[in-house]
């Protein structure tokens, strides 16, 4: 049974849970109420089972859709009614607020029910709701929906798979396929006959990107070299016998081999296929794999023949990775078409020309349409097919641009695209669909912050605890799965491989907006051009453009059932009063203006509110009435003018997340024992009496505070803060971010070791005199460390290198280090990112890396100073060979075969970028020069390295030619050849003293 709010079931799952609680509660024993609640639960339970059955249909009958919609709306209304009763019974009685949920609440309110005289009101309301439920039940029977279900589920109407077109596309009609096709063909051909194991290539990407087309083009190019080529599609519900039979029919066989094939079971198919392929070189494409289990079931039929190849296409990243477990396999992530290729395909389909044949008057609108397509070939082909049937005038194209979501359901030209996109949506479990559709609340191209989104999902009731995981962990797993299925695009991947934010592709946004409208899940107001779903009750309201028409649109709407209200900026004076939104759970006013004049005093009426964000608005104070929001979990007032919180805020015992800007600690904050995240606190401006209360927040995980010189002048407050931090270190503190404008060194005295600390960051111009003593290898959870130091010693590098879980290290040094720093060969086993800044970006450091150090490094940013290199004796005026060993031998040679995949160089002094094949002699790693592509680096200061591979050997000092040699080479700076495993990007910094010392003031 679903216990979360979902798209198809609405609030029916949570509602049944609340009715069960009422039945065992003391107040339900009152005369008449218990019987009615039990009857109501029984009816709804039966209809919930029917709803499960009906929503399993891919294309339900219109009568089924109507009935399920009515039941869903009824469930919302019943839950709103019960929630209102809960509030009325417990209003103004703080002693009955508990943290044990509905059961405890009603247990403590039962005695008050008689004195409040609410029994008859409850009974009358429940009786009315029961009559509505019976009416919905009778409709189901009268319309014989079960008979309709049986006929729909047994319907065998032929379905035309839109992916078939990709198998028979003419090569001269394809655009942008040449480069990835040739890359993969070359990869497949490389040493293919010498390899003793089969290769697996997985092609991963969003639906409609052209994965099948690319796989088929590669197949056409190379199949002539194989004994047994085959192509088969899997689908979401794979029929293994059909798949195996399809593979066999593609391969050359004798009639005797196929004898009685229709009687074979799966085991027989596997045996026969392995018998057929055991001594053959085969090429098999397995198209559209949806699960790891399907891949495993299919892959067992293919023996490990040398030089054989399997190509898999899938939308799901985990599936792609699971196919490529051997070192010789490849997981290829498909990219959208470039702007040039997108326009070429667009013009080819409409104007029958590869050139840009679009009239000037249509250039702007065509650019907007192509932006919506986002480089997805299927979207470009579908929409260009729609436009080709319209007059070539700007007004008609504008109509298409503004109504893509609407015509997605209505126009046959877009039917194929909708089918492809809907496959991904339909494959989602019910609880995922609500999380995905919810994203259409945000405007097009909006960057959605991940943590904010997870908190909103929780407040909306889309997430429930599961298998010992808390709500936030479950919500994060949902998010990761949407990314894994290529349904949302991650933005800004962090050091721990988690996305800071995400966005939704424009075409997917159109699809989920269409679904949200159809299911009355979200109502969108997008100004004059787009107004959707204003029929029936409004459940979730997203206002993406406040205009003068807004008031008239909402003035007569019943807003008492709105569960979330999201406004993206604009004038708040046009918005209805908050008191009308009595059932609201989520309230977002990010970036809104005139909020001071708005109706925030009535927030106490919003008894169900769980998430309140005023971030980026012009508000400067928080009303005291906020203390009555006893269900509030998140309060975000960051980037506002609020500097002081009312003391009543501390009565919010359920509050988990409090985000501020430069807030004073309120008196009584120590009572908020459930608080987990506290950011934007100005300790220096807070009263001395509140600072010790920080140490009472036993559940605090994330803390962000700012300090100023005022703190160092008040030693008492300083000691109180230190005592609080010491207490927190023995609780659950995982993240500490300090904005440090003080010269005090209290962090050196932090004790005991914060054993749960995972992230430590300093944002300050202050430098600690030495590495704090509490930074020890016993910090087994420390993953991110950003620290300012006046000096770092050899033993400090050893200590940092022994931190077992460290993924990202940023060290900011005040002066240049005077001595050589060495990274031990066993140091930093997990480190992915390393940043070292010296002397406010202008300095340099001399580092050496032991062989095998930082084996998993992916990003490196270190200063390299030419004069410092000279002072350490690392210059080689005659171009001699460098003294360090950066990885010689056979293993290094194999790793370096491909050299640089992609190298970008930039400079503040030159736009020069040069890259060419290395000469046969001289330079670093001379022993692999013949097998490796090298690079002449024209800029001498190594600034940034980013690697795609796990093991990276990093040369830190680049030998420079003499000034005389550079003059002979037209003043071009040519460093020694640098070969680094898997390097993706290089950025250089050319400092003024380098220019002066090498006479580089002229143009290169």
N, C-alpha and C positions, 0 to 999 in steps of 0.2 A: 504493500500500500504506500502510495506517495505521501510523504509527510511534509513536503515543501510546496510552495506555490509554483505552478507550472503553466505553460501556455495553454495546453489542451484541457487540463483539469481545473485551472484556476485555483481557488483556495479550498477546494473540496477535501484534499488530504489533510491539511492542518485543521479544518473545521471538524472532521470526524474525530481527530484527536482531542479537541476541546470538548466535544459532546461526550466522549468517553470519560473525561475528567469530571464533567458535571454529574454524570450518573453515579459516581462513587463519592461525590462530595456531600457533606452534611446538609447543605442548603437544598440539595435536590430532593431530600426526603420530605420536604414540605408538600402538603396536600395538592395534588393535581399536576405539579411541575415534573415530578419524576416520570410519571406515565407518558406525558407529552414529549419529554426529551428522549425517552427510550424509543417511542414510536418514530420520532423525527430521525434519530440515528439509524434505525432499521431501514427506513425508506431510502435514506441517503446512501447507506452502505450498498444496498442492492443496485442503486443507480450508478454508484461509483464503479462497480464491477462491469456494468453495461458500458460505461464511458471508456473504461480500459479497452474493451473489446472493439468499440466503434472507432476509437482513435488509432487502432492498429491498421486501419484501411489506408492505403496510399491515396486513393481518390474516392472518398465517401460520397454517397448520394446527397443531394441537396436537402432532403428531409432529415437525414442523419446530422448534417452540419447544423441545421436550424435547431434541432433538439439539443445537441451537445452544447451549442452556444447558450441556449436558454438555461440549461442546467448549470453551466459555468457561472453565468451572471447571478443566478439564484444563490449559489454557494458563496459568492462574494458578499451578497446582501446579508445572508444569515450570519456570516462571520463578523461583519461590521456591527450587526445588531448585538451579538453576544459580547463583543469587545466593549460596546457602549454600556451594557449592563455591568460588566466588570468594573468599569470606571465609576459608574454611578454608585455602586455598592461600596466602593472604597474611597470615594472622594473626601478630601480634607481630613483623612485619618492616617497620618504618617506612620503610626505604629503598626499598621497592617501591611506596609510595603516590605516585602520579603524578596529574597533572591531565589526562592525555590519554585517559582512558576505558578501556573494557574491553580494547581491543587492546594498549595499552602494559602494562596490568596483567598479562595472560597472557604477554606476551612476556618480562617480567622474572621471571615465576613458573615458566616452563617447566622450567628446570634443577632447581628444587626439587621438582618433581612426583615424580621418581623416588625421591629420598631420603626423601620423606614417605610413600612407599608408598601413594599415593592412587589410582594408576592403576586398580587392580581395583575399588575402591569406585566410581569414576566410571563405569567400564564397566558394572558391575552396575546402578547406578542408572539409567543411560541405557537399558539394555536393558529394565528394568522399565517405564520411562516409554514406551518405544517400543511395548511390548505394549499399554499402555492406549490409545495413539494408534491402533493397528491395530484394537482393539476398537471404538473410536468410528467409525472408517472403515467397518468391517463393518456397524455398525448403520445407517449412511447407505444402504448398498447393500441391506441386507436389507429395510428399510422402504420402499425405492423413493422416496426423498425427492425425487429429480429429477422423477419423474412427478407427485408432489403439487405441486411448484413450478409445473410447466407448467399444471396444471389450476387452481391458485389464481390465477396471473397472467392466465389467459384468462377467469376468472370474470366474468361480466357481470351479476351480481345487481344489481338496482336499488338505488340508494342514495338515501334520502330526506334531502335537505338540510335540517337543522333551521333554517336561516336563512329558509326560505320563509315560516315563520309570521310573521316580521317584516313581510312585504309585505302581509299581509292582516289585521293586527291592527286591532281596532275602536278608534276614537279614544277612546271613553269608558272603555276598559280600560287606557289608557296613564297612567302616573304619572311626574311630574317632567319631562315632555317639553315642556311649554308654553314655559318660559322660553328654553331654547336654540333651540327651533323659531322662536319669534317674533323672537329676536335675529338669526338667520340669514336669515329672510324679510325683515326690515327692511334688513339689509345688502345682500341681493340686489336689493331694490327701489330702493335709494338711487341716484339718477342713472343707473339702468340703461339707459334709452333714449338718454341723452346720450353714453354711453361708446362709443367706436368699436372697442374690442377686446372679445373674449369674456372673461368672468370665469371663474376656476376656484376652486372651494371644495373643500378637502380636509378630511375629518373623520377624525381619527386617535384611536385608543384601543385598549385591551385587548379581547381577544375576549369577547363577551358584554355589553359596555357598552351596546349599543343603537345602534351607528352606522348600521346598515341601517334601523332603525326611525326614527331621526331624519331620515335622508336621505329616506326615503319620505314622512314627514309634511311636510317642506319641499316635496317634489315635488308632493304633493296640493294644497298651498295655492297654488302659483304656476304650475302647468303650464297653466292655462287661458289664460295670457297669451302662450303660445309657439305657434309654428306646428308645430314638430316635437318633441314630448316623447318620451323613451325611457328605459327602465330595463334595465340588463343586469348580470349577475354574471360575474366573471372567473375566480376560483378559482386554485389554486396552479399548475396546469398548463394555461394558457389555450389554448383552441382558437380561433385568430383568426377563421377562417371562420365558426364558429358564433357568435362574439360579434358580428361584423359583420352576419350574417344576422338575429340577434336584434334589433339596433338598427333595421334596415330594417323588420322586421315590426311594430315598435311605431309606426312613423311612417306618416302618410297618404301612400299612393302609388297609382298607377294600375297596373292589371294588366300593361300593356305594359312597365312599368319592371321588373317581377319576372320577365320572361321568361328562361328558362334559368338561373335563379339557382343551381340546384344544380350547375351546371357551372362557375361562376365560381371563379377562383383568387383569392388574396389581393390581387394587384394590381388585378384587375377590381373586387373589392369596394370597395377604396379609391377608385378612380376614380368608381364609381357613387355612393357615399355623398357624396363631395365635390360631385358634380354635383347631387345631391338637395338638399344643404344650402347651396349657394353663395349663394343669395339669401333664405334662410329664417332666422327667429329660432328657435333650437333650445335645448332644455333636456334634457341627458342625464345620467343617473346611472350611474356606473361603479362597481359595488359590489365590494368585496373584492379590491383590487389588491395583489399580493404582491411585485412587483419593479418597479424603475425601468424596466427594459427592456420590461416588459409595458405600462406607461403610455406609453412613447415609441411603441411599435408601434401602440397604439390611438389615441393623440391625433392622429396624422397625418391621420386621416380627417375631422377637424373643421376647417373653414376658420375664419379669424379674423374671423367676422362680428361686427359691433357688436351689443351687448346680448344675445348668446347666453351660455349658462351651462353649465358642466360641473361636476358634483358627484362627487367621488371619495371612497370610504371605504377605509381601510386600517388595519392594525395596526402598520405599520412607519413610524417617524418620518421616515426618509430618503425614503421614497416620497412621503409627504405633502408634504415640503418641495420635492421635485423637481417636483411638480405646480404649485407656486405660485411661479413665477419672475418674474412681472410684479408691479409695485407695486400693481395693483388686485386681485390675488388674495388669498386668505385661507386660512391653515392653522389649522383649529379643532381644539384638543385637547379631547376629550370628557372630562367629569368624571363620577365615580361619583354615584349618587343620594345625597342628604343623608339623615341619620338619619330625619327626618320622612317623607320620600318613601319611604324603604326600608320603614319600618313600615307606611305606608299601603298599599303594594303587597302586602306580606306579609299584612296583615289582609284585604285585598280578595280575595286568592286562597284563603285558608283559611276566613274567616268571612263572606265576601260583603258586606263593609262597608268604606267608606272611612275610617270612624272606627277608633279603637283598640279593637277588640272582643275583644282578647286577655284572658282571665281573669287576675286578679291573681296566681294561683298559677303562671302560666306566663310572667309578665312577665320574670323574671330569665333563664330559659333561652331565651326568645325573643330577648332582647337579645344573649345569647351567640351564638345562631345567626345573627342579623343581622350581628353583628360579623364572623363568618367569611365571610359573603357580601360584605362590604366595599362595599356600594352597587352591586354588579353585578346589573342586573335579571335576566339569565338565571339567575344562581345563586339569587336570591330566588324566582323563579318555579319553578325546578326543585325546590328543597328544600321550598317550601311545597306543591307538588304531592305530594311524598312524605309530608309531615306530614298532608295532608288525608285520606290513606288510613289513618292511624293513630288510635287512641283519643286523645281530647284529655285526656291525663293527663300529669303532669310526668315520670314515670319513662320513658314512651315517647319523649317529646321529648328527654330526656337521652341516651337510647340513640342517637337519630339524631345528636345533636350530637357524640357521641364517636366515631361510626362513619362519618362522611361519606366519609372516604377509602376505607373498605371497600365501602360500598354504591355508590360511584362506578362500580365494576366490575360490581356485581350487580343493581342496581335499574333498571328500565326508565324510571322517572320522571326519572332523572338521565342517561339515555343521550344526550339532546340536548346537555346541558351538557358532558358528557365529550367528545362529538364536536367541539364548538366549540373547547374548550381544546386537544384533541389535534391539531387542525389546526396550531396554532402550534408544538407540540412536534414533530410529524412533519415539518414543513418545515425543521427545523434540520439542518445537516450533522452527521455522526456525532460529530465531535470536540466540537461545541457541546453535544450532549445530555449528555455526562458532566459538563460544567461546570455545566449547569442543574440536573440531578438532584442533584448534590453539595450544593446549597443546602438540601436537606431534612435535612442533618446538624444545622442550627441550629434552635432552638425557634421556635415560632410568635411572630410580632411581634418577633423578634430583629433588632437593627440590626447588619448585617454590614459590618464595616470593609473597604473596597475593597482596600487594599494587603495586608492580612492574607489576604484571600480569594485574591488573585493568587499570593501566595507558597505557599499551600496547594495550589492547582491545579498549580503547578510541581513541588512536592514529590511530589504524587500521580502525576505523569507524564502529565497531561492535555495538556501543552503541549510543542511542539517548535519549534526555531528555524525561521524561514521567511523566504526572500527577503532575507537580510541583517539581519532584525530579531532582536534578542535575545529571550530567553524572557520577560522582563518586558513588553516591548513587545507581543509576540504575545498574552500573557495579557490585557493591558489592552485590546487590540483585541477579544478575545472578550467581555470584560465590556461594552464599549461596544455591541457588537452585540446582546447580550441586553437592554440598556436600549432600544436602538433598536427592537427587536421588541416592546417593551412586556411582556416576560416578567418583568423585575424592575423595581422602583420605585426610582429614585435618591433618595438622602437627602442633604441639605446640599450643594447645588451650589456649588462654589468659584468664585473669581475667574476661573479658567482654564476654566470650564465643565465641569470634571470633578467627579464625585460623590465625596464623602468616604466615603460608605457606601451601602448599599442594603438593601432588604427585599423579601420575597416575599409577594405577595397570598395570603391564607389559602386561597382556593380553588385557586390554582395550586400552593400548597404541598401540598394534599391530592392533587392529580394527580401531582406528581413523587414524592411519598412512595409512592403506589400503584405507579408505574413502578419505583422503586428496590427495592421489595419483590418485585415480579414478576421482576426481573432479578437478584435477590440482590446488588445493588450496595451497599446500605447496610442495616445492622441498627440499628433504633432501639429504645431502651428508655426509655419515658416513664412510669415509675412504675406504680402499680397500674392505672391506667385504660387505658394503651396499651402493649402489647408487640407488636412486629412482627418477622417474619422471623427466627425462631430455628431454622429448619430448615437443614440443610446447613452448609457452612463459613461462618464469619463473615469477611467481607472488610474491611468498614469498620464500626466500632462507634461509635454516638453514644449516650451516657448522659445523658439530659436530666433525670433525677430519680433520685438514689441513695436507695433505701429498703432496708429489711431483707430484701426479697425478692431483691435484686440478687445476693448471694452464691450463693444456691441456683440462680438462673437460669444463672449462668456457671460453676459449679463443675465441671460435667462437659462443658463445651464445649471443643473443640479451638480454642485461640486462637492457634496457631502460624502461622496464615495471615492474621491481622488486619493490614491495611495502614495503617489509621489508627484512633486512639482519641481521642475527644473527650468530655471530661467538663465539664459546665456546673455548677461548684460542687458542694457536697455533701460528705459524709464519705468521705474516701479510704480509711478503714480497711475498707470493704466491697468495695473493688476487688481483683481478683486480682493476684498479683505480676507485676511488669513482665517478669520472665524468661520468662513464658509468651507474650509478644508478640514473638517473635524476628524476624518479617518486617515489623515496623512501620516506616512511613515518616514518618507525621505523628502527633505526640503533643501534645494540648492539654489542660492542666489549669487553664484560666483560672478564677480565683475559688475554687479548691478549698481546703478547710480540712484541717487535720491532715496537711499534706503533709510536714512535718518527720518524722513517724513513718512515712511511707510508704517503699516499697522503692526509693528513687531510687538507692541504691548499685549497683543492678544495671543502670543505664543502659548500662554498657559492653557488655552482651549485645545491645543493639539496634543492630547493625552497619549496618543499612539506614536508620537514622533521618536524616531530612533537615530536619525542622521540629519544634522543641521550644518550646512556649510554657507558661510558668508564671506568666503575667501575672496580677496581682491576687490571688495566693495568699499564704499566710502563711509561705512558705519564707524562711529567712534565710541559707542558705549553699548553695553549689553543690558537689556531690561531685567529687573529683579524677578519678573514672572517666570524666567527660565527655570527657576528652582522647582516648578511644578511639573516639569517634563521628566517624570520619574522613570520613563523607559528609554531616555536618551543614552545612546552608546557612543556617538561621535559628535564633537563640536569643533568646527574648523573656522577660526577667525584669523588665520594667517594673512599677511599682506593687507591688513586693515589698519585703522587708526586706533584700535582698542588697545589701551595700555593697562587698564585696571579691570578686574573682574569683580562682580558683586559677591559678597561673602556667602550669599544664599546658594551660589553655584555648588558649594561643597556639600550640599544636601543631595546632589545627584549621585547616589550610591552605585548606580549601574554604569556610570560613565567609564568608558574604556580608553578613548582617544581624545586628547585635548591639544589642538594646534593653535599656537599664537604667533605673535610677531616680536613684541618686546614687553611682555606681560610681567606685572608684579605678581608674586605669589599671594593668593588670597588667604586670609586667616581661616584656618580649619581645613586646609587642603590635605592634611594628614589623615583625615577621616575617609578620604576617597581611596579605600584600600583595593578597589578593583581596577584602578587606573593603570593602564599598560603603556601608553604612549603619552609623553609630555614634552612638547617642543615650544621654542620661542619664549623662554622664561629669562627675564633679566634679574639675575641674582643681586646685582649691585643696587638696583632701585627698590628691591623688596625689603620689607621690614625685617629686623633681626629676629623677631619672634616667629616668623614663618619659615625661615631657612631650615631649622631643625626638623620641621614637619616633613621635609623631603624624605628624610630617612625612615618615615613611617609608611611610605608607599611600597608595601611588600610585594606587589604584583608588577611593579614598574619594569618594563623591558627596554624601552627606548627613551633617552633623555637628551634634550638639546638645550643648553643654557649659554648665556652670555655673561661675561665678567668685564669690569672696567677698573680703572685705577682707584675708583671709590672703594673697591673691595679691599685693596691692600692697605688703605688708610684705616679700615675698620677691622682690626685683627680679630675681634670677637666674632664677627659675622664670617670672617674667613675660616676660623677654626670650626664654626658651626657647619659650614658647607663641607669642609673636609670630613667632619664626623658623619654627616649625612651620606656622602659618597662612600665612606667606609662601610656604613650600614648597607647601602644598596648593593655593594659588591658581594655581600654575603647572601643577598636575595636572588633575584632573577635578572639583574641588569645585563642586557646583551649589547646595547649600543649606547655610546656616549660621544656626543658632539659638543665641543666647547668652542665658542667664539670668544677669544681670549685677548682682551685689550689691557691686560694687567701685566706687570712685571713680576708678579709673585710666582713662586715655584711650588705651590701647594700640591701639584700633581706628583711631585717627587716623593711626597709623604703619604701617598695613597696606600692603604693597607686595611685589610688583608688583600691577597691577590684576587682580583675579580674573576673567579673561575668560569663564569658563564659568559664573559665578555667576548663578543664576536666582532664588533666594529668599534674602533677608536679613531676620532678625527679632531684635528686642531685647525681652526680657521683664525689665524693670528699673525701678527708681526713679531710676537714674542718667541724667543728661542729658549728651550730648556738647556741648562748647562751640560747635561749628559743624559744618556738613556736611562729612564726611570728604573728603579730596582724591581718594580712590580712586573716589568716586562720580562718574563722568563719562559722557558720551554713548557712549563706547567700550564701555560695558557693554551690549553689543547683545543679551544674553540675559536681562537682569534683568526679571522679570515681577512680582515681589512685593517691596515694600520697606516695612519697619516700623522706624521709627527715632525715637529720643528726642533732641531738640535743645533747647539753651538759647535759641537764637536762629536765626531763619531770615531770610535777606535776599532782596531782589528777584532778585539774580543766582542765588541758590540755587534759586528757583522756576524760573528759566529753565533751569538745568542739569537739574533733575528733569524738566522738560517736554520736554527733548530726548532722554530715554531712549527709544529707539525701540520697545522691546517691553514697556514697563511697563503692566501691567494693573491692579494694585492698589497704592495708596499710602496708608500710614498714618503721619501725622506727629503726634508727641506733643510739645508745647511746654511748657516749665516756666513761664515767665511769659506774659502776653498779649503778642502782638507790638505794638510801639509804633507801627509804621508800616503804612500800607496795603500789602497784598500783591496783586499783579496776576498773573493767569494770562494769558499771552500768547495771542493769537488762534490761533497755530500750535502751542501747547503741548499736550502729552499726547495725541498722535494716537490711541493705542490704549487709553487708560485707561478701565476699566469701574467701578472703585470708588475713592472718595476719602474719607478720614477725616482730620479735623483736630481734635485735642483740645488745649485750652489750659488751663493752670492747674489741673490735676487735675479736669477736667470743669466747673469753675465759671466759667471765664473766657470770653472772646470774642475774635474776630478780625474785622478788616475786610478782606474780599476783594472784588476786582472781577474779572470774567471778560471777556476780550476776545471780540469776536464770532467764533464758530467754535471757541473753545477747548473742549477735552475733547469732541469730537464724538460719541464712543461711550460716554459716561458712563451708567451704569445705576443706581449707588447713590452717594449723596452724604450725608455726615454732617459738618456743620460747625457750630460754635457761633455763634449770633447773640445779641448782647448789646444790649439797648435803649439803655443809657447810652452804650455805645461808638458806636452809630449816631448818637446825638445829638451826641457829641463830634466826629464827622466831618461834622456838618452834614447828616445824611440824614433827620432827622425832618421831618415835614410836618404841623404841628398843624392846618393848615387843610385837610388832605386834598388838597393839591396833587399834581400829577403828578410821578412820579419822574423823575430826570434821566438815568438810565442807559438805554441802548438794548438791549433784550433780544430783538430780532429782529422788526423791522417789515417791511412789504412783502408782496407777493403770496405769495412762497414761505412766509413765516412764517404768513400767513393760512391757506393751505391746510393746513399742518402742524397748525395749532391748531383746525381745524374741530371736532374731537371733544372738545377740552378734556380735562378729567379723566375717565379711565375709571373710576377707583375711588380714593377718598381716605379715609384713616383718620386721625383726629387724636386724640392722647391727651395728658394733662397730669397732672403730679403734684399740681396744685392744683384741677383741675376735670375733671368728666366730660363737660363740654359738648362737643357735636359739632354743628356747623351747616354745611350746604351748600345753596346755593340758586342759582337763576339770577341772573346778574349784571344790574345795571341797564344801561340803554342808554348811559349816559354816565359819564365819569370812570374813574379807575383806570389801571393799567398796560395797555399795548397797546390803547389806546382805539380804534384804527382797526379792530380786529377784534372789537369787543365785540358787534356784532350777530350774528355768525356763530359765536360761541364760548360754550360754557357756562363760567361762572366760578365762583369760590368765595369766600365770606367766611370768612377764617380767624380763629377766635376766640381763638387763643393766639399770642402775639407772637414766640416764639423758635423759629425754624426749626431742626429737629434732623435730619431724615432725609428724603431723597428717593430714590425708586426708580422707574426708568423702564423701560417695556417696549420703547421704541423706541430706535433708535441715536442719533439726534440730539436733544440736550436743551439748551435754553436755560435757564440757571439764574439767577434773581434772588436775590441774597444779602441785600439790605437791604429790609425791609418797612417802608413808611411807616406810622406809627401816628397815630391821631387824638389830639387833646389830651385832658388829664384832664377838662376841662369838657365836651367832646363825649361822652366815655365816660359821664359821669354822666347826661347826657341820654338815653343809650341803656341805662339800667339797669345801668351798670357793665360792660357787655359789651365786651370788647376786640375791635375790628374792624380788621383790617389792611387794607391796600390789596388790591385783587383781584389774585390771582397766577395767571397762566396759564402752565403748563409742559407741554411736549410729553410725552405718554405717561405722566404720573405715575401710579404705582400706589399708593404709600403715603407718608404724611407723618406724622412723629412730632415733637411739640414738647416743649420743656423750659421750664418756668416756674420761674425762679430767685427766691430770696427778695427780692433787691434790686429785681427788676422789680415784684414784688407791692407792695413798700413805695413805690417811686417813683410808681406809678400808683394807689395806694390801692385795691388789689384784694383786700383781706383778706376782704371779704364774699363771699357766694355770688354766682355769675354770674347 
